[in-house]
Amino acid sequence: MANHLKALLEDIKTGHRMSKAEALDLFRVRDRQVWEIAAAADEVREDRVGNAVTYVRNQNINVTNLCVNSCGFCGFSKKPGDNGIYFHDKSEIQKKSALAKNRNVSEICTVSGLHPDFDTESYCEVYRWIHEAAPGVHLHASNPMEVAYAAKKSGLGTREVLTAMKEAGLGSMCGTAAEILVDTVRKKICPQKVSTDEWVRIIREAHGMGIPTTATIMYGHCESDEDRVQHLAILREIQDDTRGFTEFVPLSFIHMNTPLYHAGIARAGATGREDLLMVSVSRLFLDNFQNIQVSWVKEGIKMAQLSLIAGANDLGGTMFEESISKGAGALNTDYLDPAEMQRVAEDIGRTLRRRTTLYELI
Ligand code: SF4
């Protein structure tokens, strides 16, 4: 394996497109060769996007945590009658949006629970409120699950929902709700969510309409290495056709407060080796993606820094307010000061650069 691995990494660095079998081999490495994979991914990162470490000044606004779905990995959602339900009305959303604008954010991100009373107009209304209170801010919102839900609740097609959302000010869509794009896994972890085919269809629709999206994976629960590879292959194929993904964001499963972990279906999250390899193998496999983001919210800042020398080039957002990972049991998820981002970037000889949602440097 040692010589085979070296030869493979050399080939990839000179443009060889990895096969699924090769990606699987890399995910299975357990010894010091992990560092060789990380080093190759770091070289590819440098060639593709240079040495800047980027970040976006953003703020999350979760409108409600009430949700009709019951995903096994979710520690955020509430059911009617639960303690701790919240629902932000127009005035609260506009207050948060105005505060975000005052904090000089360039992006407001909003994804919420699937509220029983929401339909397409409910989402569009929220987008208009945000734009009213924070003019000029880029709205990064919704995901294929919300689009499918809005379509169902309004008796519309998903394309019509996306059109309405775009008209209401949607700038780009979140590529969340992807989890693992393998239906046998989805049946275990999120049986009520859109299927793989539906997720792919809605993402392709969005890209076709000029709505860029991110791409994500949520790993470290009950998926196999083969499932991870299949997921990456689906993303690479979409990107070949649409070029609509702005970035890939691996999301490490936060297990503590989740039904999936308590029921013994999921393991206690990914290990450090798995976190590092997820970044590195993604960088090497996704040869048509410019940006690989590491989530400091999921990984913590120390692991995030190591990921920046293992293939990642982006640290994501400042956040200011975060409740999804916090709900699942993660700590310190609310805000990361750019000064701290700068400290970790400079510590590895790189420069921190602020960017917009669509990766224009500011
Ligand atoms: S992950 Fe999203 S859709 Fe699933 S239960 Fe949580 S809030 Fe609802």
Residues whose N, C-alpha, C, O or C-beta is under 5 A from the ligand:
A	BS01	SF4	C67 N69 S70 C71 C74 S77 S112 G113 L114
